[in-house]
Amino acid sequence: MRLNELTSDTLQTAVNEFSETHSAKTVHNAYNLLSAAMKKQGITHVVALPKKKKTLSKLPPIDDVINAIVGSEIECACLLAMWLSLRMSEVRGLRYDDIDGDYILIRNTRILIKGEDIFKESTKTYQSTRRLSLPSYLKDLCGTGKPEEFIVNMSANQIYYRLQDLLAEAGVPSIRFHDL
């Protein structure tokens, strides 16, 4: 159907049908793409989009998770996420020059795009750039290195799959790294 043939009713029907098999976020993203194309052509319609639902999953006891990862090669990465509430990209973007005394600067990210590690001198959002207190245990766990070296030198997949293996070995239900 051509853009100029769309009506609010046909769009609403399409949104409702798409909502039956897709998440609210996917529906919003698809509609926003179409809406941008319509706006370029001077076409506007009012459509009710589904409300996004926030779901919280039940997490295993924290002691069980910690016991599963302590002493492993991903302990530092996981505890940075747990204690400092860091994203995977923030953990992987930390370099030794980000340690400033008893603080750590969250100002970079390292993400995987098309199989390639990309280092970005920025965080996901403006508010994500921050200075956090670094507990001594965690500072010791980070160790030392050259200023430009990464504290955590594993890919996101290596960290994630190792976490899953450790949790399974300990009989702890699976969680996402983001849940840490």
Disulfide bonds with the S-S distance in Angstrom:
none
